[in-house]
Amino acid sequence: MAKWTVTGVSSANTAKTITKAAVTDRRHYVEGYMVVIKGADAAADIDIELQDGTTVIWRDVIGLGNGRGSRVGTICENNPFSFTPGTAVNLVVDAGGANVVTVLSLKGHTQ
C-alpha cells in the first residue's frame, strides 16, 4: 500500500483542481480531504467535488458569506472512498470571489 498526499493553493478568485494521477491496474482510496478559504469572505458559493475521473462521487460547499478560515472536508481513514482501478482522483473547487484563495488537501493510498 502506497500512501500519498496532494495539496494545492488557488490564485485569488480562481477555480482550482488537484489530482492524484491514475496508476494502471491500481485503485486509489481517498482517506480524507479538506478545503479552506483565506484572503476574504466567500463572495459566492464555493462548490467542491470529489471526482472518480470525471464522475462526481461526493459534493460539498462553502456557502456565500462564510468567513476566512471556513473549511469543509472529511476524514474517512477507516472507510475510505474507493475509486475505479486505473482512474485519477480529482478534487475540484470553484472560485469564491474577489480576493478569496482556496487551500486544498487530499490524502489516501493506492493498492
Backbone as CSV, one residue per row, in Angstrom:
resi,resn,N_x,N_y,N_z,CA_x,CA_y,CA_z,C_x,C_y,C_z
1,MET,0.848,-1.170,0.000,0.000,0.000,0.000,0.897,1.237,0.000
2,ALA,0.678,2.115,-0.954,1.451,3.347,-1.076,0.604,4.531,-0.625
3,LYS,0.995,5.183,0.484,0.297,6.371,0.991,0.705,7.593,0.176
4,TRP,-0.195,8.563,0.034,0.105,9.780,-0.702,-0.708,10.951,-0.169
5,THR,-0.221,12.147,-0.479,-0.903,13.401,-0.180,-0.714,14.325,-1.373
6,VAL,-1.778,15.030,-1.746,-1.721,16.026,-2.816,-2.279,17.324,-2.241
7,THR,-1.584,18.438,-2.488,-2.051,19.731,-1.991,-1.994,20.771,-3.101
8,GLY,-2.700,21.860,-2.902,-2.658,22.953,-3.860,-3.275,24.203,-3.276
9,VAL,-2.928,25.339,-3.845,-3.469,26.640,-3.435,-3.884,27.379,-4.696
10,SER,-5.102,27.899,-4.697,-5.580,28.652,-5.863,-5.022,30.068,-5.845
11,SER,-5.129,30.719,-6.964,-4.946,32.164,-7.025,-6.262,32.793,-6.575
12,ALA,-6.258,34.069,-6.288,-7.482,34.750,-5.863,-8.560,34.641,-6.935
13,ASN,-9.774,34.329,-6.478,-10.958,34.241,-7.335,-10.749,33.330,-8.543
14,THR,-10.091,32.190,-8.305,-9.782,31.247,-9.382,-10.142,29.832,-8.935
15,ALA,-10.777,29.090,-9.822,-11.046,27.673,-9.549,-9.722,26.922,-9.454
16,LYS,-9.728,25.806,-8.734,-8.508,25.013,-8.566,-8.881,23.531,-8.553
17,THR,-8.070,22.725,-9.224,-8.205,21.268,-9.204,-6.871,20.675,-8.815
18,ILE,-6.908,19.726,-7.865,-5.721,18.922,-7.579,-6.042,17.492,-7.958
19,THR,-5.023,16.764,-8.416,-5.228,15.434,-8.986,-4.207,14.449,-8.468
20,LYS,-4.673,13.264,-8.114,-3.805,12.108,-7.911,-3.926,11.299,-9.197
21,ALA,-2.822,11.264,-9.945,-2.836,10.637,-11.270,-3.196,9.159,-11.197
22,ALA,-3.813,8.692,-12.253,-4.164,7.279,-12.368,-2.907,6.412,-12.373
23,VAL,-3.038,5.218,-11.838,-1.973,4.215,-11.867,-2.585,2.959,-12.489
24,THR,-1.996,2.483,-13.566,-2.531,1.333,-14.288,-2.759,0.153,-13.346
25,ASP,-3.957,-0.413,-13.417,-4.351,-1.602,-12.654,-4.294,-1.417,-11.145
26,ARG,-4.253,-0.184,-10.667,-4.248,0.088,-9.225,-5.455,0.951,-8.874
27,ARG,-5.925,0.784,-7.654,-7.092,1.520,-7.171,-6.643,2.534,-6.117
28,HIS,-7.132,3.784,-6.277,-6.901,4.810,-5.264,-8.014,4.744,-4.225
29,TYR,-7.644,5.040,-2.983,-8.582,5.163,-1.875,-8.334,6.522,-1.234
30,VAL,-9.367,7.358,-1.149,-9.235,8.667,-0.518,-9.639,8.530,0.941
31,GLU,-8.700,8.873,1.822,-8.908,8.783,3.271,-9.352,10.110,3.872
32,GLY,-9.284,11.180,3.079,-9.733,12.470,3.564,-9.408,13.591,2.600
33,TYR,-10.146,14.688,2.757,-9.854,15.904,2.002,-10.241,17.087,2.875
34,MET,-9.686,18.250,2.541,-10.003,19.487,3.252,-9.860,20.648,2.277
35,VAL,-10.795,21.583,2.349,-10.727,22.827,1.590,-10.966,23.960,2.582
36,VAL,-10.057,24.933,2.589,-10.129,26.080,3.490,-10.062,27.346,2.650
37,ILE,-10.828,28.382,3.048,-10.715,29.657,2.340,-9.911,30.646,3.179
38,LYS,-9.171,31.489,2.464,-8.429,32.563,3.121,-8.433,33.782,2.218
39,GLY,-7.986,34.904,2.742,-7.882,36.126,1.954,-9.092,37.026,2.074
40,ALA,-10.301,36.455,2.018,-11.535,37.238,2.109,-12.693,36.284,2.387
41,ASP,-13.823,36.862,2.792,-15.029,36.058,2.979,-15.538,35.599,1.617
42,ALA,-16.195,34.450,1.593,-16.724,33.905,0.337,-17.755,34.863,-0.258
43,ALA,-17.505,35.300,-1.486,-18.421,36.198,-2.187,-19.394,35.434,-3.077
44,ALA,-19.269,34.109,-3.084,-20.150,33.220,-3.853,-20.087,31.847,-3.189
45,ASP,-21.067,31.004,-3.478,-20.968,29.613,-3.038,-19.749,28.988,-3.707
46,ILE,-18.968,28.257,-2.936,-17.790,27.572,-3.465,-18.123,26.079,-3.504
47,ASP,-18.448,25.596,-4.692,-18.777,24.187,-4.872,-17.499,23.360,-4.899
48,ILE,-17.571,22.197,-4.266,-16.427,21.300,-4.150,-16.889,19.921,-4.603
49,GLU,-16.104,19.296,-5.495,-16.440,17.960,-5.996,-15.239,17.038,-5.866
50,LEU,-15.488,15.851,-5.352,-14.506,14.772,-5.363,-14.911,13.870,-6.521
51,GLN,-13.988,13.700,-7.486,-14.328,13.008,-8.727,-13.493,11.752,-8.938
52,ASP,-14.163,10.706,-9.387,-13.560,9.455,-9.846,-13.409,9.622,-11.354
53,GLY,-12.218,10.092,-11.799,-12.081,10.524,-13.192,-12.893,11.786,-13.370
54,THR,-13.988,11.704,-14.138,-14.880,12.857,-14.301,-16.230,12.637,-13.620
55,THR,-16.412,11.485,-12.983,-17.665,11.162,-12.302,-17.635,11.699,-10.872
56,VAL,-18.601,12.529,-10.537,-18.679,13.098,-9.193,-19.178,12.031,-8.227
57,ILE,-18.401,11.805,-7.155,-18.839,10.829,-6.147,-19.174,11.481,-4.808
58,TRP,-18.800,12.760,-4.633,-19.101,13.460,-3.389,-19.101,14.954,-3.665
59,ARG,-20.065,15.645,-3.088,-20.151,17.105,-3.243,-20.210,17.755,-1.868
60,ASP,-19.657,18.962,-1.813,-19.699,19.759,-0.597,-19.741,21.217,-1.027
61,VAL,-19.931,22.133,-0.086,-19.962,23.557,-0.424,-19.526,24.382,0.777
62,ILE,-18.811,25.465,0.486,-18.589,26.535,1.454,-19.488,27.664,0.974
63,GLY,-20.482,28.002,1.765,-21.521,28.913,1.311,-21.137,30.382,1.288
64,LEU,-21.863,31.110,0.478,-21.744,32.555,0.346,-21.699,33.199,1.729
65,GLY,-20.738,34.090,1.931,-20.636,34.829,3.186,-19.819,34.159,4.273
66,ASN,-19.429,32.910,4.086,-18.586,32.262,5.088,-17.256,33.007,5.172
67,GLY,-16.731,33.129,6.372,-15.534,33.925,6.614,-14.241,33.186,6.328
68,ARG,-13.171,33.984,6.271,-11.833,33.409,6.125,-11.643,32.353,7.210
69,GLY,-10.994,31.276,6.839,-10.787,30.176,7.769,-11.892,29.136,7.726
70,SER,-12.995,29.426,7.035,-14.064,28.429,6.897,-13.524,27.243,6.121
71,ARG,-13.978,26.065,6.496,-13.460,24.854,5.863,-14.543,23.796,5.754
72,VAL,-14.343,22.908,4.789,-15.144,21.694,4.677,-14.183,20.557,4.388
73,GLY,-14.621,19.372,4.713,-13.806,18.206,4.425,-14.299,17.026,5.224
74,THR,-13.595,15.946,5.066,-13.926,14.735,5.795,-12.669,13.904,5.980
75,ILE,-12.611,13.212,7.093,-11.566,12.225,7.346,-12.288,10.880,7.421
76,CYS,-11.885,9.951,6.571,-12.580,8.663,6.495,-11.554,7.527,6.352
77,GLU,-10.517,7.563,7.190,-9.438,6.574,7.090,-9.938,5.145,7.264
78,ASN,-10.939,4.941,8.125,-11.437,3.586,8.367,-12.426,3.097,7.320
79,ASN,-12.954,4.020,6.537,-13.911,3.672,5.477,-13.695,4.629,4.297
80,PRO,-12.540,4.514,3.611,-12.196,5.483,2.567,-13.078,5.369,1.328
81,PHE,-13.115,6.475,0.582,-13.753,6.457,-0.730,-12.905,5.567,-1.641
82,SER,-13.536,4.654,-2.362,-12.846,3.740,-3.272,-13.083,4.193,-4.706
83,PHE,-12.011,4.245,-5.502,-12.081,4.724,-6.868,-11.867,3.586,-7.858
84,THR,-12.293,3.808,-9.091,-12.163,2.824,-10.157,-10.681,2.562,-10.440
85,PRO,-10.272,1.283,-10.562,-8.866,0.999,-10.886,-8.430,1.720,-12.162
86,GLY,-7.212,2.241,-12.133,-6.658,2.922,-13.297,-7.268,4.284,-13.583
87,THR,-7.905,4.904,-12.565,-8.581,6.185,-12.754,-8.011,7.236,-11.807
88,ALA,-7.885,8.462,-12.297,-7.395,9.574,-11.479,-8.445,10.011,-10.463
89,VAL,-7.964,10.597,-9.380,-8.804,11.242,-8.377,-8.638,12.754,-8.556
90,ASN,-9.758,13.472,-8.625,-9.730,14.923,-8.761,-10.523,15.564,-7.631
91,LEU,-9.938,16.592,-7.018,-10.655,17.444,-6.082,-10.790,18.791,-6.777
92,VAL,-12.036,19.154,-7.129,-12.327,20.324,-7.949,-13.040,21.355,-7.084
93,VAL,-12.497,22.581,-7.052,-13.035,23.643,-6.200,-13.282,24.892,-7.049
94,ASP,-14.502,25.430,-6.959,-14.856,26.644,-7.699,-14.202,27.879,-7.099
95,ALA,-14.184,28.951,-7.876,-13.714,30.250,-7.402,-14.693,30.785,-6.365
96,GLY,-14.173,31.599,-5.435,-15.005,32.089,-4.339,-15.276,33.579,-4.332
97,GLY,-14.776,34.288,-5.317,-14.999,35.724,-5.358,-13.702,36.496,-5.160
98,ALA,-13.809,37.810,-5.269,-12.637,38.683,-5.192,-11.827,38.418,-3.927
99,ASN,-10.536,38.236,-4.101,-9.556,38.035,-3.027,-9.700,36.721,-2.262
100,VAL,-10.623,35.843,-2.667,-10.770,34.545,-1.993,-9.780,33.553,-2.590
101,VAL,-8.977,32.971,-1.723,-7.999,31.946,-2.089,-8.446,30.655,-1.419
102,THR,-8.338,29.535,-2.131,-8.673,28.235,-1.529,-7.407,27.407,-1.356
103,VAL,-7.354,26.688,-0.241,-6.240,25.794,0.085,-6.825,24.380,0.110
104,LEU,-6.266,23.480,-0.728,-6.819,22.147,-0.909,-5.830,21.082,-0.430
105,SER,-6.360,20.044,0.207,-5.566,18.899,0.629,-6.352,17.629,0.364
106,LEU,-5.647,16.608,-0.103,-6.248,15.321,-0.435,-5.273,14.258,0.012
107,LYS,-5.744,13.249,0.774,-4.832,12.190,1.196,-5.466,10.840,1.008
108,GLY,-4.617,9.843,0.781,-5.133,8.499,0.588,-4.030,7.495,0.391
109,HIS,-4.404,6.380,-0.208,-3.434,5.342,-0.528,-3.846,4.635,-1.817
110,THR,-2.892,3.908,-2.388,-3.107,3.183,-3.647,-2.730,1.728,-3.429
111,GLN,-3.575,0.833,-3.933,-3.294,-0.604,-3.847,-3.429,-1.220,-5.217
